[in-house]
């Protein structure tokens, strides 16, 4: 599963309800909320949670399902094939949540036998007709109704925001802008909402699903579509069958009206299911999938194991994406037009879910404590694809982001990577399991070397395919290949918390002709271990570079190296693979050399980060910033633009101005084009820049166009508004976002009709939380009571009906802010002179109060209810 970072950020905001959105944030999907520092607190006393005890092995699941859209029911008939794992069994325990169990029978070749069963506390207890022995199969038939909307609790976690399992989207067709769909989400223990099962990751089963649905709908499930039967009553039954075993949480089903774009890989179908309006761009979104299948299969020397690989995009998904075996599911943010793809293409999600088909689906963690064996590897799959397709410099940008995301979480959360004490399964889907896990795998690769690394992964997959594993199986696979005992590595990284905090200093002894490097491990040893750190260093001497490996295993340690002359630079952690915070005491000259001569993006990045923004014009550091503006790596150019303030105030400012204009016009990275334009606006003015803004209004990137609109509004609002007014005729969602964003800052009553219309129909997943915030800001600019009341009603409806919980929360938040705003305006108004205006503000406050009561009374999410009750 790939977590949506937007959801994680908004979850943080829910915990800290007082935070505000940043209206000037760059328009990227992740822009919604600011970063928040969380102070660490005491961990609760949690129970040990290991692997579930296996009483019976689930061999096969056969389902026949049909639906009642209005009631949001699934009618199911299920046949389970099982056998005792080792000990004799006469009781079968199944997970079954939110169901009505109509009938349970034991099937044999001769007859079906009704059996005694008890259903309570989400468990189905079935009394068998006798004790069954190991390898003695038995079959159980269950007739049931799944009622997901009647579950007592549908709360999820920060990563997976609902555990309802089965989702009916727009089932009553009351939203004309949303398709009707049915889809499932099984991880971690939610598939037992729509079929009784042993809902545990250490089970493996084959499956067969017969889906009966209106003939106008398309279906998708695991495995292959064996046949479709016309029932001659307006319905069709599709039979999907998977003969390769997988864990129950990976079973999936999707129903909807999709365009199916067909592709293939080595004779297997590779299809893309999108809403019809995106059929022409589907291959631009998913089209690298066959290349990825080639690369991963060849690199791992384990051919993609499943019968097909389809990918489907659904509405109102509860996380980022999910790696159901042979059929990955993605949230609607993946559906983007050609211009949106220039700004963000989410290719890392595609690589992540595909790498899961090996790590997570073929070989599965036996318990959620070992989640990183699924998610850490899938995260590293993103790196491997980026490195292969776009080069190491590009891949390292995102590896560094993963490291920083983990370090940010670690400021408030110190847990083992493999942890057996936790509150909820979903709590394990965090920046430790994903980002730290991926970084640890990268560090292991750099330690053992590429040949041994990929040979070990092959060994791990081949030895454990179709099985479930814990971290020690991974260790043993590496030990078998390398011949080295790696307990030390796994103990400190997988079974411990924290990371090294390193202080690095350098020395030179002219008499001995020795260079030295001293390292102090400064982490709190009460929390984190004293690490053993094999680290590569590069020594630059007399125009040459030599490579050394040191092993740090003491709290304070010095290493000496014979040299002919004083090195101009010693580059510590030359591979930039350590999961650590580092204080590196280079001289300014050494930092400059690191930028100029370091071989990696991360060398140049560390140097630029050291220089920071306070650079003196004309200094050697300033020359580095100027050089960085034309660096081949887009992130280096981005940092250079951000750090160019001092140079822009120097005598060479006009030269730099022209360079920034070129970046704005020509840089392949849309973020850099926007940033260069903003930097120009902050430091220069003139007709030439206004002409530049006008030129970039028609940029191929929506984000660049929006930046141009904003800057034109600041410098030439008359022409800016004329341009924005003309855009009202364009119903493209991203264009509507540009218009509504401007009106939220510059609009008024004259824009009410458009704003209410745009808010009603624009369901573009990019920035939809911000869209609510902007709508609230716009209503504060209006004076028409009737128009404001229409807007308040739209917010009220959003707060009740929006499927994503954070949209409902956003509407509630805005209504609270508007009530406070109108209260302030009422107090500012002289009631003796403006009685009608006072009455208007009082009426608006009363309206909002009633709407807030509606939101409180209809909300089902337990976390939101607690927040609402405090307001």
C-alpha positions in Angstrom: 0.0 0.0 0.0 1.1 3.5 -0.8 0.1 6.1 1.8 -1.3 9.4 0.6 1.0 12.0 2.1 -1.9 14.5 1.9 -4.0 12.2 4.2 -1.1 11.9 6.7 -0.7 15.7 6.9 -4.4 16.3 7.4 -4.4 13.6 10.1 -1.7 15.5 11.9 -3.9 18.6 11.6 -6.8 16.8 13.2 -4.6 16.0 16.2 -3.6 19.7 16.4 -6.9 21.3 15.4 -5.6 24.9 15.8 -3.4 24.9 12.7 -4.2 27.0 9.7 -3.7 26.5 6.0 -1.1 28.5 4.1 -2.9 30.3 1.3 0.4 31.2 -0.5 1.6 27.6 -0.6 2.8 26.3 -4.0 0.0 24.4 -5.8 1.2 20.8 -5.5 -1.0 17.9 -4.3 0.8 18.0 -0.9 0.3 21.7 -0.2 -2.7 21.5 2.1 -1.2 21.8 5.5 2.1 23.2 7.0 4.7 21.0 8.6 4.0 20.6 12.4 6.6 19.7 15.0 5.4 17.0 17.4 7.0 16.6 20.7 7.6 13.0 21.9 5.4 11.7 24.6 5.3 8.6 26.7 4.3 5.4 24.9 1.2 3.5 26.3 1.7 0.2 27.9 0.9 -2.0 24.9 0.5 -5.8 24.6 2.8 -8.0 22.7 1.3 -8.9 19.3 3.0 -11.7 17.4 1.8 -13.8 14.5 -1.7 -15.2 14.8 -1.8 -18.9 15.8 -2.8 -21.1 12.8 -5.4 -23.7 13.7 -6.7 -24.3 10.2 -5.1 -23.6 6.8 -7.4 -21.7 4.4 -7.0 -23.4 1.1 -9.6 -21.9 -1.2 -12.4 -19.4 -1.1 -15.3 -19.6 -3.6 -17.8 -16.7 -3.6 -21.0 -15.8 -5.4 -21.9 -12.2 -4.8 -24.7 -9.8 -5.8 -25.7 -6.4 -4.5 -28.5 -4.1 -3.4 -27.3 -0.5 -4.2 -29.9 1.3 -2.2 -29.4 -0.7 1.0 -25.6 -1.0 0.3 -25.8 -4.7 0.9 -23.8 -7.5 -0.6 -25.5 -10.9 -0.8 -23.0 -13.6 -0.6 -22.8 -17.4 -0.9 -19.4 -18.8 0.1 -17.7 -22.1 0.0 -14.4 -22.4 2.0 -12.0 -25.3 1.7 -9.8 -25.8 4.8 -7.7 -28.3 6.6 -6.2 -28.5 10.1 -2.8 -27.0 10.3 -1.3 -29.7 12.6 -3.6 -30.4 15.6 -7.0 -32.1 15.2 -9.8 -29.6 15.0 -13.6 -29.8 15.5 -14.2 -26.0 15.7 -13.7 -23.5 12.9 -13.2 -19.8 13.8 -13.7 -17.2 11.1 -13.6 -13.4 11.0 -16.8 -11.8 9.9 -17.7 -8.2 10.5 -21.0 -6.4 10.1 -22.8 -9.4 8.6 -26.1 -11.2 8.9 -25.3 -15.0 8.8 -28.3 -16.8 7.2 -27.1 -20.4 6.9 -24.0 -22.5 7.6 -23.5 -26.0 6.3 -20.7 -28.6 6.1 -20.4 -29.9 2.5 -19.3 -33.5 1.6 -19.5 -35.5 -1.6 -22.8 -37.1 -0.5 -24.7 -34.4 1.3 -24.7 -31.0 3.0 -25.0 -31.0 6.8 -26.4 -28.0 8.7 -24.0 -27.2 11.6 -24.3 -25.3 14.9 -22.7 -21.9 14.7 -22.5 -18.8 16.8 -21.9 -15.3 15.5 -20.9 -12.5 17.9 -18.0 -9.9 18.4 -17.1 -10.1 14.7 -16.3 -13.8 15.0 -18.1 -16.8 13.5 -17.7 -20.0 15.5 -18.7 -23.1 13.5 -18.9 -26.5 15.2 -17.8 -29.2 12.8 -19.3 -32.7 12.6 -16.2 -34.4 14.0 -12.5 -33.8 14.7 -10.6 -33.3 11.4 -6.9 -34.4 11.2 -4.0 -32.7 9.4 -4.3 -32.9 5.6 -8.0 -33.9 5.9 -9.9 -31.3 3.9 -13.4 -30.1 4.8 -15.7 -27.6 3.1 -18.0 -25.1 4.7 -20.8 -23.3 3.0 -22.0 -19.9 4.3 -25.0 -17.9 3.1 -24.7 -14.3 4.4 -25.5 -10.6 3.9 -22.7 -8.1 4.2 -23.9 -4.7 5.6 -20.9 -2.4 5.7 -22.9 0.8 6.4 -24.3 -0.8 9.6 -20.9 -1.5 11.1 -20.6 0.0 14.6 -17.2 1.5 13.9 -15.8 2.5 10.5 -12.8 4.4 11.8 -9.4 3.6 10.4 -6.0 5.2 10.9 -3.8 7.9 9.6 -2.7 5.7 6.8 -5.9 3.9 5.9 -8.7 6.2 6.8 -11.5 3.7 7.0 -11.8 0.0 7.7 -15.2 -0.5 6.2 -13.9 -3.1 3.7 -16.7 -2.7 1.2 -17.6 0.6 -0.3 -20.6 1.7 -2.4 -19.8 5.0 -4.1 -22.8 7.3 -5.0 -25.2 4.3 -4.6 -28.3 6.4 -4.8 -27.1 8.5 -7.8 -27.6 11.7 -5.8 -24.3 13.2 -7.1 -24.5 13.9 -10.8 -20.7 14.5 -10.9 -19.7 11.2 -9.5 -19.9 7.7 -11.0 -21.5 4.7 -9.2 -18.9 2.2 -8.1 -18.3 -0.6 -5.7 -14.8 -1.5 -4.5 -13.1 -3.2 -1.7 -10.1 -2.5 0.6 -8.8 -5.5 2.5 -5.6 -4.4 4.3 -5.2 -4.9 7.1 -8.2 -6.9 8.4 -11.2 -5.5 6.4 -11.9 -8.1 3.8 -13.8 -10.0 6.5 -16.5 -7.3 6.1 -17.5 -8.7 2.7 -16.7 -12.4 3.0 -16.1 -14.6 6.1 -12.5 -15.7 6.2 -9.4 -16.2 8.4 -8.4 -12.6 8.0 -4.7 -13.0 8.9 -1.6 -12.3 6.8 -0.2 -15.7 7.6 -2.8 -17.5 5.6 -2.6 -18.2 1.8 -5.6 -19.2 -0.4 -6.7 -19.6 -4.0 -10.0 -18.0 -4.9 -12.9 -17.9 -7.3 -15.4 -15.0 -7.3 -18.7 -14.9 -9.3 -19.9 -11.3 -9.5 -23.5 -10.7 -10.6 -24.1 -7.1 -11.6 -26.0 -4.9 -14.1 -24.8 -5.7 -17.6 -23.7 -2.1 -18.1 -20.9 -2.4 -15.5 -17.4 -3.6 -15.8 -15.9 -5.9 -13.1 -12.3 -6.5 -11.9 -10.9 -9.0 -9.5 -7.8 -11.1 -8.8 -6.6 -13.6 -11.4 -8.3 -14.1 -14.8 -11.8 -13.5 -16.1 -12.7 -17.1 -16.9 -16.2 -16.4 -18.4 -19.1 -13.9 -18.5 -22.6 -15.2 -18.4 -25.6 -13.2 -19.7 -28.4 -13.9 -17.3 -31.0 -12.5 -19.8 -32.5 -10.2 -17.1 -30.3 -7.2 -17.5 -27.6 -8.7 -15.4 -24.3 -10.5 -16.1 -22.2 -12.9 -14.0 -18.5 -12.6 -14.3 -16.3 -15.4 -13.0 -12.8 -14.4 -11.8 -10.4 -17.1 -10.8 -7.0 -17.1 -9.2 -5.2 -20.4 -8.9 -2.1 -18.9 -7.3 -2.3 -18.6 -3.5 -2.2 -15.2 -1.8 -3.2 -13.7 1.6 -6.9 -13.0 2.3 -6.3 -9.3 2.6 -5.2 -9.2 -1.0 -8.5 -10.3 -2.4 -10.3 -7.5 -4.3 -13.3 -6.6 -6.3 -14.1 -3.4 -8.3 -17.4 -2.7 -10.2 -18.0 0.4 -12.2 -18.2 2.0 -15.7 -14.6 2.2 -16.8 -12.8 2.6 -20.0 -10.4 -0.4 -20.2 -7.2 0.4 -22.1 -5.5 -2.8 -23.1 -1.7 -3.4 -22.9 0.4 -6.5 -22.6 3.7 -7.9 -21.2 5.2 -11.2 -22.3 1.8 -12.5 -23.3 0.0 -11.4 -20.1 -2.6 -8.7 -20.1 -1.7 -5.4 -18.6 -4.8 -3.3 -18.6 -5.7 0.2 -17.2 -9.2 0.9 -15.9 -10.0 4.6 -15.8 -13.1 6.7 -16.1 -14.1 7.2 -19.8 -13.0 10.8 -20.0 -9.4 9.7 -19.2 -9.2 6.9 -21.8 -6.9 8.9 -24.1 -4.4 9.7 -21.4 -4.4 6.3 -19.6 -1.2 5.2 -21.3 0.5 8.5 -20.4 -0.4 7.7 -16.7 0.3 3.9 -16.6 2.2 3.3 -19.8 5.6 2.6 -18.2 4.1 -0.5 -16.5 5.4 -3.1 -19.1 8.9 -1.5 -18.8 8.7 -1.8 -15.0 7.6 -5.5 -15.3 10.7 -6.1 -17.5 13.0 -4.3 -15.2 11.8 -5.9 -11.9 11.6 -9.4 -13.3 15.1 -9.2 -14.8 16.7 -7.5 -11.8 15.2 -9.9 -9.3 15.6 -12.9 -11.6 12.1 -13.9 -10.5 9.5 -13.4 -13.3 6.4 -11.6 -12.4 4.3 -14.4 -10.9 0.7 -13.5 -11.4 -1.7 -14.3 -14.3 -2.1 -10.6 -15.3 -1.5 -7.1 -14.0 -4.3 -4.7 -14.2 -4.6 -1.3 -12.5 -7.8 0.5 -11.7 -8.6 4.0 -10.5 -11.6 4.5 -8.2 -13.4 7.3 -6.5 -13.2 8.2 -2.8 -10.5 5.7 -2.0 -9.4 5.6 1.6 -5.6 5.8 1.1 -3.1 6.2 -1.7 -3.1 2.8 -3.5 -3.3 -0.9 -2.8 -1.3 -3.8 -4.2 -4.0 -6.5 -4.5 -2.3 -9.4 -6.3 -2.6 -9.0 -10.1 -4.9 -6.0 -9.7 -3.7 -2.8 -8.0 -6.2 -0.1 -7.0 -5.4 3.6 -7.0 -7.2 6.7 -5.7 -8.7 9.2 -8.2 -5.7 11.5 -7.9 -4.0 9.3 -10.5 -6.5 10.4 -13.2 -4.8 13.5 -14.7 -5.0 15.3 -18.0 -1.9 15.8 -20.1 -1.1 19.2 -18.5 -1.6 18.0 -15.0 0.9 15.1 -15.7 3.6 17.7 -16.3 3.2 18.9 -12.7 2.8 15.5 -11.0 2.6 12.1 -12.5 2.7 9.8 -9.4 4.8 7.2 -11.2 6.3 6.3 -7.8 2.9 5.0 -6.8 2.8 2.7 -9.9 6.3 1.4 -9.1 5.5 1.0 -5.4 2.4 -1.2 -6.0 4.1 -3.2 -8.7 7.1 -4.1 -6.5 4.6 -5.2 -3.9 3.6 -8.0 -6.3 6.9 -9.7 -5.3 7.4 -8.1 -1.8 4.1 -8.5 0.0 2.1 -10.6 -2.4 4.4 -13.4 -3.5 6.2 -13.3 -0.2 4.1 -11.9 2.6 4.9 -10.7 6.1 3.5 -13.3 8.6 2.4 -10.6 11.0 1.7 -6.9 10.9 4.7 -6.4 13.2 6.8 -7.2 10.1 5.0 -4.7 7.9 8.2 -3.2 6.7 9.0 -6.4 4.8 6.1 -5.4 2.6 6.2 -1.6 2.7 9.9 -0.9 3.1 10.6 -3.0 0.0 7.8 -1.4 -2.0 9.2 2.0 -1.1 12.7 0.9 -2.2 11.1 -0.4 -5.4 10.4 3.3 -6.2 14.1 4.0 -5.8 15.2 1.1 -8.0 12.8 2.2 -10.8 13.9 5.8 -10.6 17.5 4.8 -10.7 17.0 2.6 -13.7 14.8 4.9 -15.7 16.1 8.4 -14.8 19.6 7.8 -13.1 21.0 7.8 -9.6 20.9 11.6 -9.2 17.2 11.6 -9.8 16.6 8.6 -7.6 18.6 10.1 -4.7 16.3 13.1 -4.5 13.4 10.9 -3.4 15.6 8.7 -1.2 16.6 11.8 0.6 12.9 12.8 0.9 12.2 9.4 2.4 15.0 9.9 4.9 13.8 13.3 5.9 10.2 12.1 6.3 11.4 9.4 8.6 13.6 11.8 10.6 10.7 14.2 10.9 8.5 11.5 12.3 11.2 10.3 14.6 11.2 13.6 16.4 7.9 12.6 18.0 8.0 8.8 17.6 10.7 6.4 18.6 9.8 2.8 17.8 11.5 -0.3 16.6 11.2 -1.0 12.8 10.0 -4.5 13.6 7.7 -3.9 16.6 5.4 -6.3 18.4 3.8 -3.9 20.7 1.3 -1.5 19.1 -2.3 -0.5 19.5 -3.8 -1.0 16.1 -2.6 -2.8 13.0 -2.8 0.3 10.9 -0.5 2.1 13.3 2.4 0.2 11.6 1.8 2.0 8.3 4.0 4.9 9.2 7.2 6.6 8.1 9.2 4.0 10.0 7.8 1.0 8.1 7.9 2.8 4.7 10.6 5.4 4.6 13.1 4.2 7.2 12.5 0.6 6.0 13.4 1.6 2.4 16.5 3.5 3.5 17.7 0.5 5.6 17.3 -1.7 2.5 19.4 0.8 0.5 22.0 0.9 3.3 22.2 -3.0 3.2 22.7 -2.8 -0.5 25.6 -0.4 -0.2 27.2 -2.6 2.5 27.1 -5.9 0.7 27.4 -4.6 -2.9 25.0 -4.8 -5.8 25.8 -8.4 -6.9 25.3 -9.8 -3.5 22.3 -7.6 -2.8 20.3 -8.7 -5.8 21.4 -12.4 -5.4 20.1 -12.2 -1.9 16.8 -10.8 -2.9 16.4 -13.6 -5.5 17.3 -16.1 -2.8 14.7 -14.6 -0.4 12.0 -14.6 -3.0 12.7 -18.1 -4.4 13.0 -19.7 -0.9 9.8 -18.1 0.4 7.5 -17.7 -2.6 3.8 -18.3 -1.7 4.8 -18.3 2.0 4.8 -15.9 4.9 7.9 -14.6 6.5 9.4 -12.6 9.3 12.6 -10.5 9.2 14.9 -13.3 10.1 14.1 -15.1 6.8 15.4 -12.0 5.0 18.6 -12.0 7.2 19.1 -15.7 6.5 18.8 -15.1 2.8 21.5 -12.5 2.9 23.7 -14.6 5.1 23.4 -17.6 2.8 24.6 -15.5 -0.2 27.3 -13.4 1.6 28.6 -16.0 4.0 28.5 -13.3 6.8 26.6 -13.3 10.1 24.4 -10.2 9.7 22.7 -10.3 13.1 24.5 -7.1 14.1 23.0 -5.3 11.1 19.4 -6.6 11.7 19.5 -6.1 15.5 20.5 -2.5 15.3 18.3 -1.5 12.4 15.3 -3.8 12.3 14.9 -4.6 16.0 15.9 -1.2 17.6 14.7 2.3 17.5 16.3 5.6 16.6 19.3 6.4 14.4 22.9 7.6 14.8 23.7 11.3 15.5 27.2 11.9 14.3 29.7 14.7 14.8 32.5 14.6 12.3 35.8 16.5 12.4 39.0 16.3 10.3 42.7 16.8 11.1 46.1 16.8 9.5 49.5 16.0 11.0 52.1 17.6 8.8 55.0 15.7 10.5 53.5 12.3 10.2 51.8 13.1 6.9 48.6 11.7 8.2 45.0 12.8 7.7 42.5 12.0 10.3 38.7 11.8 10.7 37.1 11.7 14.1 33.5 10.6 14.7 31.5 10.9 17.8 28.2 9.0 18.2 26.0 11.5 20.0 22.6 9.8 20.0 20.9 9.1 23.3 22.2 5.6 24.2 19.3 5.1 26.6 17.0 5.0 23.5 19.2 4.0 20.6 22.1 1.5 20.3 25.7 2.3 19.9 25.9 1.6 16.2 28.3 -0.4 14.1 28.6 1.6 10.9 30.6 0.5 7.9 31.1 3.8 6.0 32.9 4.6 2.8 35.0 7.8 2.6 36.7 9.5 -0.4 40.1 11.2 0.1 40.9 13.9 -2.4 44.7 14.4 -2.6 46.8 16.1 -5.3 44.0 16.0 -7.8 43.3 12.3 -7.2 40.7 10.5 -5.2 41.0 7.3 -3.3 38.3 5.2 -1.7 38.5 3.8 1.8 36.0 1.9 4.1 36.0 2.5 7.8 34.0 0.7 10.5 32.7 2.9 13.3 31.8 0.9 16.4 32.8 3.0 19.3 31.2 6.1 20.9 34.4 8.2 20.0 36.7 7.0 17.2 39.5 8.4 15.1 40.8 7.0 11.8 44.2 7.9 10.3 45.3 7.8 6.7 48.8 8.2 5.3 48.9 10.9 2.6 51.7 12.6 0.6 50.1 16.0 1.3 47.2 17.4 3.1 44.0 16.3 1.4 41.9 19.1 0.0 38.7 17.1 1.0 37.7 14.0 2.9 34.2 13.1 1.9 32.6 11.2 4.8 29.8 8.8 3.9 30.8 9.0 0.2 27.9 6.9 -0.8 25.5 9.1 1.2 23.7 6.0 2.5 23.7 6.5 6.3 20.4 6.9 8.1 21.8 9.5 10.4 21.9 13.1 11.3 25.3 14.5 10.7 27.2 17.6 11.9 30.1 17.8 9.4 32.9 20.3 10.3 34.3 21.0 6.8 36.0 24.3 6.0 34.3 26.6 3.5 36.9 25.6 0.9 36.1 21.9 1.5 32.4 22.5 1.1 33.1 24.3 -2.2 35.2 21.4 -3.4 32.5 19.0 -2.3 30.1 20.8 -4.6 32.5 21.0 -7.5 34.1 17.5 -7.3 31.6 15.3 -5.4 30.2 12.7 -7.7 26.6 12.6 -6.3 23.6 14.8 -6.2 23.7 14.5 -2.4 27.3 15.9 -2.4 26.1 19.0 -4.1 23.0 19.2 -2.0 24.9 19.0 1.3 27.2 21.8 0.1 24.3 24.0 -0.9 22.5 23.3 2.4 25.6 24.3 4.3 25.8 27.6 2.4 22.2 28.4 3.1 20.6 31.7 2.0 22.9 34.1 3.8 25.5 34.3 1.1 27.6 37.4 0.4 27.5 38.7 -3.1 30.8 38.2 -4.9 31.9 35.4 -2.6 33.1 32.0 -3.8 29.9 30.6 -2.3 27.9 33.0 -4.5 29.8 31.6 -7.5 28.6 28.2 -6.5 25.0 29.3 -6.4 25.4 30.8 -9.9 26.9 27.5 -11.2 24.1 25.6 -9.5 21.4 27.4 -11.5 22.5 25.4 -14.6 23.1 22.1 -12.8 21.7 19.0 -14.6 19.7 18.0 -11.5 16.4 19.9 -11.1 16.5 19.9 -7.3 20.0 21.5 -7.3 18.6 24.2 -9.6 15.6 24.6 -7.3 17.8 25.1 -4.2 20.0 27.6 -6.1 16.9 29.7 -7.1 15.8 29.7 -3.4 19.3 30.7 -2.2 19.9 33.4 -4.8 18.7 36.4 -2.8 22.1 37.9 -2.0 23.3 37.5 -5.6 20.2 39.3 -6.8 21.2 42.3 -4.8 24.8 42.4 -6.2 26.2 44.3 -9.2 25.6 41.1 -11.3 21.9 41.1 -10.6 20.9 41.9 -14.1 22.9 38.9 -15.4 21.2 36.7 -12.9 17.8 38.2 -13.8 18.3 37.1 -17.3 19.3 33.6 -16.1 16.1 33.4 -14.1 14.0 34.5 -17.0 15.6 31.7 -19.1 14.7 29.2 -16.3 11.2 30.5 -16.2 10.8 30.0 -19.9 12.8 26.8 -20.5 13.4 24.7 -17.4 11.9 21.2 -17.9 10.8 21.2 -14.3 7.5 23.0 -13.8 8.2 23.8 -10.1 11.4 25.6 -11.1 9.6 27.6 -13.8 7.2 28.8 -11.1 9.8 29.4 -8.5 12.0 31.4 -10.9 9.0 33.6 -11.7 8.2 34.2 -8.0 11.9 35.0 -7.3 11.9 37.5 -10.2 8.8 39.1 -8.9 10.2 39.5 -5.4 13.4 41.2 -6.5 12.6 43.1 -9.8 9.8 44.9 -11.5 9.2 46.4 -14.9 7.3 46.0 -18.1 9.5 43.1 -19.2 8.3 41.0 -16.2 4.7 41.8 -16.8 5.1 40.6 -20.4 6.8 37.5 -19.0 3.8 36.8 -16.7 1.4 37.3 -19.6 3.5 34.9 -21.7 3.5 32.2 -18.9 -0.3 32.5 -18.6 -0.4 30.0 -21.4 2.4 27.7 -20.1 1.9 24.0 -20.7 1.8 23.6 -16.9 -1.2 24.5 -14.8 1.0 25.3 -11.9 3.1 27.7 -13.9 0.0 29.3 -15.3 -1.5 29.8 -11.8 1.7 31.4 -10.6 1.7 33.7 -13.6 -2.0 34.7 -12.8 -1.1 35.4 -9.2 1.8 37.6 -10.1 0.0 39.4 -12.8 -2.8 40.2 -10.3 -0.2 41.7 -8.0 1.5 43.8 -10.6 -1.3 44.5 -13.2 -4.6 43.5 -11.6 -6.8 45.1 -14.4 -5.3 42.8 -17.0 -5.1 40.0 -14.6 -8.8 40.1 -13.8 -9.7 40.4 -17.5 -7.7 37.2 -18.1 -9.3 35.4 -15.2 -12.8 36.5 -16.1 -12.3 35.0 -19.6 -11.3 31.7 -18.0 -14.7 31.2 -16.5 -15.8 29.7 -19.8 -13.3 26.9 -19.4 -14.7 24.0 -17.2 -11.4 22.2 -16.9 -11.1 21.4 -13.2 -7.5 22.8 -12.9 -8.6 26.0 -14.7 -11.5 26.4 -12.3 -9.1 26.0 -9.5 -7.0 28.9 -10.8 -10.1 31.1 -11.2 -11.5 30.3 -7.7 -8.1 30.8 -6.1 -8.0 34.3 -7.6 -11.5 35.2 -6.6 -10.9 34.0 -3.0 -8.3 36.8 -2.8 -9.7 39.5 -5.1 -13.3 38.6 -5.8 -16.6 39.7 -4.3 -20.4 39.5 -4.8 -20.1 39.8 -8.6 -18.4 36.4 -8.6 -20.9 34.6 -6.3 -22.7 32.7 -9.0 -19.4 31.4 -10.5 -18.0 30.4 -7.1 -21.1 28.6 -6.0 -21.2 26.8 -9.3 -17.5 25.9 -9.3 -17.6 24.7 -5.7 -20.6 22.4 -6.6 -19.2 20.7 -9.6 -15.3 20.8 -9.3 -14.3 17.5 -7.8 -10.7 17.7 -8.9 -8.8 15.7 -6.3 -5.8 18.0 -6.4 -6.1 20.5 -3.7 -9.7 19.8 -2.8 -9.1 20.5 0.9 -7.6 23.9 -0.1 -10.6 24.4 -2.3 -12.9 24.4 0.7 -10.6 26.8 2.6 -10.5 29.2 -0.4 -14.3 29.1 -0.6 -14.5 30.2 3.0 -12.1 33.1 2.4 -14.2 34.1 -0.6 -17.4 34.2 1.4 -15.7 36.6 3.9 -15.2 39.0 0.9 -18.9 39.0 0.1 -21.7 41.3 1.3 -24.8 39.7 -0.3 -26.6 37.8 2.5 -28.5 35.7 0.0 -25.4 34.8 -1.9 -23.5 34.0 1.3 -26.3 31.8 2.5 -26.2 29.8 -0.7 -22.5 29.3 -0.1 -23.1 28.2 3.5 -25.6 25.6 2.4 -23.0 24.2 0.0 -20.5 24.0 2.8 -23.1 22.3 5.0 -23.8 19.7 2.3 -20.1 19.1 1.8 -19.7 18.6 5.5 -22.4 15.9 5.5 -22.1 14.2 2.2 -18.4 14.3 1.2 -17.0 10.7 1.2 -13.4 11.6 2.3 -13.5 12.4 6.0 -11.0 15.2 5.6 -13.4 17.0 3.2 -16.1 16.9 5.8 -13.7 18.0 8.4 -12.6 20.9 6.1 -16.2 22.1 5.7 -16.7 22.0 9.4 -13.5 23.9 10.0 -14.5 26.6 7.5 -18.0 27.0 9.0 -16.5 27.5 12.4 -14.1 30.1 11.1 -17.0 31.9 9.2 -19.1 32.0 12.4 -16.2 33.6 14.2 -15.6 36.1 11.4 -19.3 37.2 11.3 -19.3 37.5 15.0 -16.4 39.8 14.8 -18.0 41.9 12.1 -21.2 42.1 14.2 -19.2 43.5 17.1 -17.4 46.0 14.9 -20.7 47.4 13.6 -22.5 50.2 15.4 -25.9 48.7 16.0 -27.5 52.1 16.5 -26.6 53.2 13.0 -26.5 49.9 11.0 -29.2 47.8 12.5 -29.8 45.9 9.2 -26.2 44.9 8.9 -26.1 43.7 12.5 -29.2 41.7 11.8 -27.5 40.2 8.8 -24.5 39.1 10.7 -26.6 37.6 13.5 -28.7 35.7 11.0 -25.6 34.3 9.3 -24.2 33.2 12.7 -27.5 31.4 13.5 -27.6 29.7 10.1 -24.0 28.5 10.7 -24.8 27.3 14.2 -27.7 25.2 12.8 -25.5 23.8 10.1 -22.8 22.8 12.6 -25.5 21.0 14.6 -26.4 19.1 11.4 -22.7 18.1 10.8 -22.4 17.0 14.4 -25.5 14.9 14.3 -24.7 13.1 11.0 -21.0 12.5 11.5 -20.1 8.8 11.9 -16.3 9.0 12.2 -15.4 8.6 15.8 -12.3 10.9 15.7 -14.2 13.7 14.0 -17.1 13.4 16.5 -14.7 13.9 19.4 -13.4 17.1 17.7 -16.9 18.4 16.8 -18.0 17.9 20.4 -15.3 20.3 21.6 -16.6 23.1 19.4 
